[in-house]
Amino acid sequence: MADRVVITGLGAVTPIGIGKDKFWENLLAGKSGIGKITHFDATEFKAQIAGQVNDFEATDFIDKKEARRMDRYTQFAIAATRMAFEDAKIDLSKEDKERIGVFIGTGIGGIETMHEQYTVLLAKGPNRISPFCVPMMIANMATGQTSITFGLQGPSCCPITACATGTNAIGDAMRVIQRGEADVMVAGGTEACISPLPVAGFASMKALCTNMNDNPEKASRPFDKNRSGFVMGEGSGIVVLESLTHALKRGAEIYAEVSGYAATSDAYHITSPAPAAIQPARCFSLAIKDAGLQPEDIDYINAHGTSTQLNERTETAAIKKAFGAHAYKLAISSIKSMIGHLLGAAGGIECIATALTVKNDMIPATINLETPDENLDLDYVPNIARKKVVNAAISDSLGFGGHNATILLKKFK
């Protein structure tokens, strides 16, 4: 029989705080981390706002020389992993590192390095490109560098499923433990793509909010009638997963049990979700079945909630299909209203928020939900965090390409 899997450590690098405590405090306070882009001159860009991590110093977590050889997205992952291990109180010197693995995904990877080095190529020629260009740029390097930094020799993988990445990474890491291939897994997502090309590209496809540049804190408004596109964010969310046997043996504090996981594909369109919402609904149902629960057992959904018209219509339809009448009893909220959309890192951060919700029986709000959309009639926890007993919760993610991923967390008993 497969061992149960629990979350024992949380590491967060976010636009509203570094470290799980600051992140959670600001989440419950409804603080927005959206502001004017300062990473580059966005004056000529249609979208000029983002959820930046403005107070991050890589050298607080990584040796200075090593940090210079890492793209920002990798630095975020190592910082979040270090915090997650510290939070879990794992003494790595006493662990079998062949039994600890790393599944950290990203949507885009080292785009800052790519932009910087392409600029060098155009201005100074091919012989001036850094020898670290490729190993800083490639998408698996957050996983690789994390394994190297902490000496972790277990299963190592970099899932890439666009906005579903972080959720897939955590769910797939859970399966590794269930199969008995590792005792501990570091899992989640990381992203640092507030860079000219992604910002211009997402704006060109009309996915980004471009009409709130002068009022950034109000720009991300999931489920609100006047939502007009997502706001890009950056950061990393990493969790420490352990087999229950391993966690109990060392007396670990447990945030929640990861008891269900599922992934499906729309097989419909490269960017748009299928309007019938059949596959995200099936993903909910499969995760609930995997956990051995019923739809009525779920108390809360940490929604994908991107602040786009298509997403919220599809996600609401999926919830109604999967939960029936119980959909109207669920509390549902989107923390993207505060931190923006962290793309490949979104699922990792949202898993952390969901674990803290289950642990503390507090539900973060969907801020900026001021004008109800008559087509969206569920309980989206508007504007004020809510005290509620949460025994079981879902975090779901929907990615470009039709990727759907759902994890189910429940109170550890």
Secondary structure as a PSIPRED ss2 file (coil, helix, strand):
# PSIPRED VFORMAT (PSIPRED V4.0)

   1 M C   1.000  0.000  0.000
   2 A C   1.000  0.000  0.000
   3 D C   1.000  0.000  0.000
   4 R C   1.000  0.000  0.000
   5 V E   0.000  0.000  1.000
   6 V E   0.000  0.000  1.000
   7 I E   0.000  0.000  1.000
   8 T E   0.000  0.000  1.000
   9 G E   0.000  0.000  1.000
  10 L E   0.000  0.000  1.000
  11 G E   0.000  0.000  1.000
  12 A E   0.000  0.000  1.000
  13 V E   0.000  0.000  1.000
  14 T E   0.000  0.000  1.000
  15 P C   1.000  0.000  0.000
  16 I C   1.000  0.000  0.000
  17 G E   0.000  0.000  1.000
  18 I E   0.000  0.000  1.000
  19 G C   1.000  0.000  0.000
  20 K H   0.000  1.000  0.000
  21 D H   0.000  1.000  0.000
  22 K H   0.000  1.000  0.000
  23 F H   0.000  1.000  0.000
  24 W H   0.000  1.000  0.000
  25 E H   0.000  1.000  0.000
  26 N H   0.000  1.000  0.000
  27 L H   0.000  1.000  0.000
  28 L H   0.000  1.000  0.000
  29 A H   0.000  1.000  0.000
  30 G C   1.000  0.000  0.000
  31 K C   1.000  0.000  0.000
  32 S C   1.000  0.000  0.000
  33 G C   1.000  0.000  0.000
  34 I C   1.000  0.000  0.000
  35 G E   0.000  0.000  1.000
  36 K E   0.000  0.000  1.000
  37 I C   1.000  0.000  0.000
  38 T C   1.000  0.000  0.000
  39 H C   1.000  0.000  0.000
  40 F C   1.000  0.000  0.000
  41 D C   1.000  0.000  0.000
  42 A C   1.000  0.000  0.000
  43 T C   1.000  0.000  0.000
  44 E C   1.000  0.000  0.000
  45 F C   1.000  0.000  0.000
  46 K C   1.000  0.000  0.000
  47 A C   1.000  0.000  0.000
  48 Q C   1.000  0.000  0.000
  49 I E   0.000  0.000  1.000
  50 A E   0.000  0.000  1.000
  51 G E   0.000  0.000  1.000
  52 Q C   1.000  0.000  0.000
  53 V C   1.000  0.000  0.000
  54 N C   1.000  0.000  0.000
  55 D C   1.000  0.000  0.000
  56 F C   1.000  0.000  0.000
  57 E C   1.000  0.000  0.000
  58 A H   0.000  1.000  0.000
  59 T H   0.000  1.000  0.000
  60 D H   0.000  1.000  0.000
  61 F C   1.000  0.000  0.000
  62 I C   1.000  0.000  0.000
  63 D C   1.000  0.000  0.000
  64 K H   0.000  1.000  0.000
  65 K H   0.000  1.000  0.000
  66 E H   0.000  1.000  0.000
  67 A H   0.000  1.000  0.000
  68 R C   1.000  0.000  0.000
  69 R C   1.000  0.000  0.000
  70 M C   1.000  0.000  0.000
  71 D C   1.000  0.000  0.000
  72 R H   0.000  1.000  0.000
  73 Y H   0.000  1.000  0.000
  74 T H   0.000  1.000  0.000
  75 Q H   0.000  1.000  0.000
  76 F H   0.000  1.000  0.000
  77 A H   0.000  1.000  0.000
  78 I H   0.000  1.000  0.000
  79 A H   0.000  1.000  0.000
  80 A H   0.000  1.000  0.000
  81 T H   0.000  1.000  0.000
  82 R H   0.000  1.000  0.000
  83 M H   0.000  1.000  0.000
  84 A H   0.000  1.000  0.000
  85 F H   0.000  1.000  0.000
  86 E H   0.000  1.000  0.000
  87 D H   0.000  1.000  0.000
  88 A H   0.000  1.000  0.000
  89 K C   1.000  0.000  0.000
  90 I C   1.000  0.000  0.000
  91 D C   1.000  0.000  0.000
  92 L H   0.000  1.000  0.000
  93 S H   0.000  1.000  0.000
  94 K H   0.000  1.000  0.000
  95 E C   1.000  0.000  0.000
  96 D C   1.000  0.000  0.000
  97 K H   0.000  1.000  0.000
  98 E H   0.000  1.000  0.000
  99 R H   0.000  1.000  0.000
 100 I E   0.000  0.000  1.000
 101 G E   0.000  0.000  1.000
 102 V E   0.000  0.000  1.000
 103 F E   0.000  0.000  1.000
 104 I E   0.000  0.000  1.000
 105 G E   0.000  0.000  1.000
 106 T C   1.000  0.000  0.000
 107 G C   1.000  0.000  0.000
 108 I C   1.000  0.000  0.000
 109 G C   1.000  0.000  0.000
 110 G C   1.000  0.000  0.000
 111 I H   0.000  1.000  0.000
 112 E H   0.000  1.000  0.000
 113 T H   0.000  1.000  0.000
 114 M H   0.000  1.000  0.000
 115 H H   0.000  1.000  0.000
 116 E H   0.000  1.000  0.000
 117 Q H   0.000  1.000  0.000
 118 Y H   0.000  1.000  0.000
 119 T H   0.000  1.000  0.000
 120 V H   0.000  1.000  0.000
 121 L H   0.000  1.000  0.000
 122 L H   0.000  1.000  0.000
 123 A H   0.000  1.000  0.000
 124 K H   0.000  1.000  0.000
 125 G C   1.000  0.000  0.000
 126 P H   0.000  1.000  0.000
 127 N H   0.000  1.000  0.000
 128 R H   0.000  1.000  0.000
 129 I C   1.000  0.000  0.000
 130 S C   1.000  0.000  0.000
 131 P C   1.000  0.000  0.000
 132 F C   1.000  0.000  0.000
 133 C H   0.000  1.000  0.000
 134 V H   0.000  1.000  0.000
 135 P H   0.000  1.000  0.000
 136 M H   0.000  1.000  0.000
 137 M H   0.000  1.000  0.000
 138 I C   1.000  0.000  0.000
 139 A C   1.000  0.000  0.000
 140 N C   1.000  0.000  0.000
 141 M H   0.000  1.000  0.000
 142 A H   0.000  1.000  0.000
 143 T H   0.000  1.000  0.000
 144 G H   0.000  1.000  0.000
 145 Q H   0.000  1.000  0.000
 146 T H   0.000  1.000  0.000
 147 S H   0.000  1.000  0.000
 148 I H   0.000  1.000  0.000
 149 T H   0.000  1.000  0.000
 150 F H   0.000  1.000  0.000
 151 G C   1.000  0.000  0.000
 152 L C   1.000  0.000  0.000
 153 Q C   1.000  0.000  0.000
 154 G C   1.000  0.000  0.000
 155 P C   1.000  0.000  0.000
 156 S E   0.000  0.000  1.000
 157 C E   0.000  0.000  1.000
 158 C C   1.000  0.000  0.000
 159 P C   1.000  0.000  0.000
 160 I C   1.000  0.000  0.000
 161 T C   1.000  0.000  0.000
 162 A H   0.000  1.000  0.000
 163 C H   0.000  1.000  0.000
 164 A H   0.000  1.000  0.000
 165 T H   0.000  1.000  0.000
 166 G H   0.000  1.000  0.000
 167 T H   0.000  1.000  0.000
 168 N H   0.000  1.000  0.000
 169 A H   0.000  1.000  0.000
 170 I H   0.000  1.000  0.000
 171 G H   0.000  1.000  0.000
 172 D H   0.000  1.000  0.000
 173 A H   0.000  1.000  0.000
 174 M H   0.000  1.000  0.000
 175 R H   0.000  1.000  0.000
 176 V H   0.000  1.000  0.000
 177 I H   0.000  1.000  0.000
 178 Q H   0.000  1.000  0.000
 179 R C   1.000  0.000  0.000
 180 G C   1.000  0.000  0.000
 181 E C   1.000  0.000  0.000
 182 A C   1.000  0.000  0.000
 183 D C   1.000  0.000  0.000
 184 V E   0.000  0.000  1.000
 185 M E   0.000  0.000  1.000
 186 V E   0.000  0.000  1.000
 187 A E   0.000  0.000  1.000
 188 G E   0.000  0.000  1.000
 189 G E   0.000  0.000  1.000
 190 T E   0.000  0.000  1.000
 191 E E   0.000  0.000  1.000
 192 A C   1.000  0.000  0.000
 193 C C   1.000  0.000  0.000
 194 I C   1.000  0.000  0.000
 195 S C   1.000  0.000  0.000
 196 P H   0.000  1.000  0.000
 197 L H   0.000  1.000  0.000
 198 P H   0.000  1.000  0.000
 199 V H   0.000  1.000  0.000
 200 A H   0.000  1.000  0.000
 201 G H   0.000  1.000  0.000
 202 F H   0.000  1.000  0.000
 203 A H   0.000  1.000  0.000
 204 S H   0.000  1.000  0.000
 205 M C   1.000  0.000  0.000
 206 K C   1.000  0.000  0.000
 207 A C   1.000  0.000  0.000
 208 L E   0.000  0.000  1.000
 209 C C   1.000  0.000  0.000
 210 T C   1.000  0.000  0.000
 211 N C   1.000  0.000  0.000
 212 M C   1.000  0.000  0.000
 213 N C   1.000  0.000  0.000
 214 D C   1.000  0.000  0.000
 215 N C   1.000  0.000  0.000
 216 P H   0.000  1.000  0.000
 217 E H   0.000  1.000  0.000
 218 K H   0.000  1.000  0.000
 219 A C   1.000  0.000  0.000
 220 S C   1.000  0.000  0.000
 221 R C   1.000  0.000  0.000
 222 P C   1.000  0.000  0.000
 223 F C   1.000  0.000  0.000
 224 D E   0.000  0.000  1.000
 225 K C   1.000  0.000  0.000
 226 N C   1.000  0.000  0.000
 227 R C   1.000  0.000  0.000
 228 S C   1.000  0.000  0.000
 229 G C   1.000  0.000  0.000
 230 F E   0.000  0.000  1.000
 231 V C   1.000  0.000  0.000
 232 M E   0.000  0.000  1.000
 233 G E   0.000  0.000  1.000
 234 E C   1.000  0.000  0.000
 235 G E   0.000  0.000  1.000
 236 S E   0.000  0.000  1.000
 237 G E   0.000  0.000  1.000
 238 I E   0.000  0.000  1.000
 239 V E   0.000  0.000  1.000
 240 V E   0.000  0.000  1.000
 241 L E   0.000  0.000  1.000
 242 E E   0.000  0.000  1.000
 243 S E   0.000  0.000  1.000
 244 L H   0.000  1.000  0.000
 245 T H   0.000  1.000  0.000
 246 H H   0.000  1.000  0.000
 247 A H   0.000  1.000  0.000
 248 L H   0.000  1.000  0.000
 249 K H   0.000  1.000  0.000
 250 R C   1.000  0.000  0.000
 251 G C   1.000  0.000  0.000
 252 A C   1.000  0.000  0.000
 253 E C   1.000  0.000  0.000
 254 I C   1.000  0.000  0.000
 255 Y C   1.000  0.000  0.000
 256 A E   0.000  0.000  1.000
 257 E E   0.000  0.000  1.000
 258 V E   0.000  0.000  1.000
 259 S E   0.000  0.000  1.000
 260 G E   0.000  0.000  1.000
 261 Y E   0.000  0.000  1.000
 262 A E   0.000  0.000  1.000
 263 A E   0.000  0.000  1.000
 264 T E   0.000  0.000  1.000
 265 S E   0.000  0.000  1.000
 266 D C   1.000  0.000  0.000
 267 A C   1.000  0.000  0.000
 268 Y C   1.000  0.000  0.000
 269 H C   1.000  0.000  0.000
 270 I C   1.000  0.000  0.000
 271 T C   1.000  0.000  0.000
 272 S C   1.000  0.000  0.000
 273 P C   1.000  0.000  0.000
 274 A C   1.000  0.000  0.000
 275 P C   1.000  0.000  0.000
 276 A C   1.000  0.000  0.000
 277 A C   1.000  0.000  0.000
 278 I H   0.000  1.000  0.000
 279 Q H   0.000  1.000  0.000
 280 P H   0.000  1.000  0.000
 281 A H   0.000  1.000  0.000
 282 R H   0.000  1.000  0.000
 283 C H   0.000  1.000  0.000
 284 F H   0.000  1.000  0.000
 285 S H   0.000  1.000  0.000
 286 L H   0.000  1.000  0.000
 287 A H   0.000  1.000  0.000
 288 I H   0.000  1.000  0.000
 289 K H   0.000  1.000  0.000
 290 D H   0.000  1.000  0.000
 291 A C   1.000  0.000  0.000
 292 G C   1.000  0.000  0.000
 293 L C   1.000  0.000  0.000
 294 Q C   1.000  0.000  0.000
 295 P H   0.000  1.000  0.000
 296 E H   0.000  1.000  0.000
 297 D H   0.000  1.000  0.000
 298 I C   1.000  0.000  0.000
 299 D C   1.000  0.000  0.000
 300 Y E   0.000  0.000  1.000
 301 I E   0.000  0.000  1.000
 302 N E   0.000  0.000  1.000
 303 A C   1.000  0.000  0.000
 304 H C   1.000  0.000  0.000
 305 G C   1.000  0.000  0.000
 306 T C   1.000  0.000  0.000
 307 S C   1.000  0.000  0.000
 308 T C   1.000  0.000  0.000
 309 Q H   0.000  1.000  0.000
 310 L H   0.000  1.000  0.000
 311 N H   0.000  1.000  0.000
 312 E H   0.000  1.000  0.000
 313 R H   0.000  1.000  0.000
 314 T H   0.000  1.000  0.000
 315 E H   0.000  1.000  0.000
 316 T H   0.000  1.000  0.000
 317 A H   0.000  1.000  0.000
 318 A H   0.000  1.000  0.000
 319 I H   0.000  1.000  0.000
 320 K H   0.000  1.000  0.000
 321 K H   0.000  1.000  0.000
 322 A H   0.000  1.000  0.000
 323 F H   0.000  1.000  0.000
 324 G H   0.000  1.000  0.000
 325 A H   0.000  1.000  0.000
 326 H H   0.000  1.000  0.000
 327 A H   0.000  1.000  0.000
 328 Y H   0.000  1.000  0.000
 329 K H   0.000  1.000  0.000
 330 L C   1.000  0.000  0.000
 331 A E   0.000  0.000  1.000
 332 I E   0.000  0.000  1.000
 333 S E   0.000  0.000  1.000
 334 S C   1.000  0.000  0.000
 335 I C   1.000  0.000  0.000
 336 K H   0.000  1.000  0.000
 337 S H   0.000  1.000  0.000
 338 M H   0.000  1.000  0.000
 339 I H   0.000  1.000  0.000
 340 G C   1.000  0.000  0.000
 341 H E   0.000  0.000  1.000
 342 L C   1.000  0.000  0.000
 343 L H   0.000  1.000  0.000
 344 G H   0.000  1.000  0.000
 345 A H   0.000  1.000  0.000
 346 A H   0.000  1.000  0.000
 347 G H   0.000  1.000  0.000
 348 G H   0.000  1.000  0.000
 349 I H   0.000  1.000  0.000
 350 E H   0.000  1.000  0.000
 351 C H   0.000  1.000  0.000
 352 I H   0.000  1.000  0.000
 353 A H   0.000  1.000  0.000
 354 T H   0.000  1.000  0.000
 355 A H   0.000  1.000  0.000
 356 L H   0.000  1.000  0.000
 357 T H   0.000  1.000  0.000
 358 V H   0.000  1.000  0.000
 359 K H   0.000  1.000  0.000
 360 N H   0.000  1.000  0.000
 361 D C   1.000  0.000  0.000
 362 M E   0.000  0.000  1.000
 363 I E   0.000  0.000  1.000
 364 P C   1.000  0.000  0.000
 365 A C   1.000  0.000  0.000
 366 T E   0.000  0.000  1.000
 367 I C   1.000  0.000  0.000
 368 N C   1.000  0.000  0.000
 369 L C   1.000  0.000  0.000
 370 E C   1.000  0.000  0.000
 371 T C   1.000  0.000  0.000
 372 P E   0.000  0.000  1.000
 373 D C   1.000  0.000  0.000
 374 E C   1.000  0.000  0.000
 375 N C   1.000  0.000  0.000
 376 L C   1.000  0.000  0.000
 377 D C   1.000  0.000  0.000
 378 L C   1.000  0.000  0.000
 379 D E   0.000  0.000  1.000
 380 Y C   1.000  0.000  0.000
 381 V C   1.000  0.000  0.000
 382 P E   0.000  0.000  1.000
 383 N C   1.000  0.000  0.000
 384 I C   1.000  0.000  0.000
 385 A C   1.000  0.000  0.000
 386 R E   0.000  0.000  1.000
 387 K E   0.000  0.000  1.000
 388 K C   1.000  0.000  0.000
 389 V C   1.000  0.000  0.000
 390 V C   1.000  0.000  0.000
 391 N C   1.000  0.000  0.000
 392 A E   0.000  0.000  1.000
 393 A E   0.000  0.000  1.000
 394 I E   0.000  0.000  1.000
 395 S E   0.000  0.000  1.000
 396 D E   0.000  0.000  1.000
 397 S E   0.000  0.000  1.000
 398 L E   0.000  0.000  1.000
 399 G E   0.000  0.000  1.000
 400 F C   1.000  0.000  0.000
 401 G C   1.000  0.000  0.000
 402 G C   1.000  0.000  0.000
 403 H E   0.000  0.000  1.000
 404 N E   0.000  0.000  1.000
 405 A E   0.000  0.000  1.000
 406 T E   0.000  0.000  1.000
 407 I E   0.000  0.000  1.000
 408 L E   0.000  0.000  1.000
 409 L E   0.000  0.000  1.000
 410 K E   0.000  0.000  1.000
 411 K C   1.000  0.000  0.000
 412 F C   1.000  0.000  0.000
 413 K C   1.000  0.000  0.000
